[in-house]
């Protein structure tokens, strides 16, 4: 059987889709490039972590076995499953519109990686680590963005010319089955909120540290986080915060300039972990905030 492909270029705003209704215009080349860069930054986090697990196998195995009280054999299976889940994130780099099968597998990859994000703090005894928990929240939010974008490709008939790639989820449930479930509109909202939890918590904890300039920066980042939560001027605010977070990661975690292996390894880990919110914010800027946002409301009022 021939593989069914999804051709967004062939679906104009006035042309009915296979499910009926109108399709959203295909994204521009610039949007596709930015989406690919954002996804690459997100995936880099999981690839580095998965590779780290395999390269530091003995230490990882000993720690998990001791902490969870499992025999080495069971701990090894858990670690191998964790590595597989993280490395499956490579599939997220494949364009969703290549085929329906690809888009479907990307949904499964999001779920696999998300499950690993959920279980890692448990497996590594880090439930009291605020930094890791908030970062995990950002990772779940970022995966939610990829999930909703991918699912939208599978349901082009649900697109409306409103606020971005999540519109497959926001149409009314009264449309005769041509739209995605109504719960998905709430899923996109939760993803947006979770994405910025890490930044808000980190900058709140360090709000009044260091120089007046850094204090001002921290306050501005917090205001930007609030605007993202509200979905206000989302493309601009998310782009600015993504750039700030990217610059901050370069300044705080310069692993390339470390001669001590311990410092190199620590900075390498934190640098790539910081790429998750950077990629997620960039993806949010490209995709739009979705239905439950000030941007959507203003668009409707116009």
C-alpha positions, 0 to 999 in steps of 0.5 A: 500500500502506498504511503499517504502523504500530507501536502500542505502546499496543495491546500489553499485557504479556499480549497476544501481538505480531505475531511471537509472545511478549509485548510490553513495556508501552508507555512512560509519557508522562514517559518519552516526553518525557524520551526526546524531550528527550534526543534533541533534545540529541543532535541539536543537536550535529550540527545546529550542526556541520552548519550551522557547516560550511555557514556557514564554507564557505570556511575549511572547504573550504580546510582540508580541501583543503590537509590531504587534498591534494584538489582543491577540487572533491573537498573540496567533495563531501566537505564536502557529504556530511559536512553531509548526514550531520549534518543527517540527524540531524533524522530521529532526532527522529521517534518510532520507533513512528510506523511501521516505515518511520520506525523503519527510516529512523532506523536508517539515520540513526544509521549515516550520522551514525556514519560522519561521526563516524568520518571527521571526525577524519581529514578535519580532521587531529585524530587526535592530539586527545584531546578530540575522539577521546574526544568522538567515542567518546561520540557513537558510544556515544550513537548506539548507544543510539538505534540499539538503542532504535529496533531494539527497537521493530521487534522488540517480541516480544523484550521481557522485563520486565527492564531497559529498552528494550534487552531486544529484544536480550537474549533467547536466540537459541533463541527461534525467530527472534523475537528480535534477534541475540545480538550486539546485547546486546554492542552495547548494552554497548559503547554504554554504555562509550563514552558515558562515555569522554569524561567519564572522560578529561576529569575524570581529566586535571583531577582535581587542578586548582583547588580542593578542591571541584572535586577532590572533584567530579572524583573523584565524577564518576569514581566515577559513570562507573565505576558507569555502566560497571558498570550499577549504579543506572543511572537515578539515576547517569546522571541526576545525571551528566547534570545535572552535565555540563549545568551544567558546559557552562553554566559553561565555555562561556557563548557568549551572553556573549561580545563577541569573535566568536572566543571566541563561536564557540569556546564555541558549538562546545564547548557544543553538543558537550557536549550529546552526552554530556548527551543520551546519559546522559539517554537511558540513564537512561530506557532502562536499562542492558541485560543486561550490568549489575549492575542486571540481575543484581540484578533477576534475583536478586530 
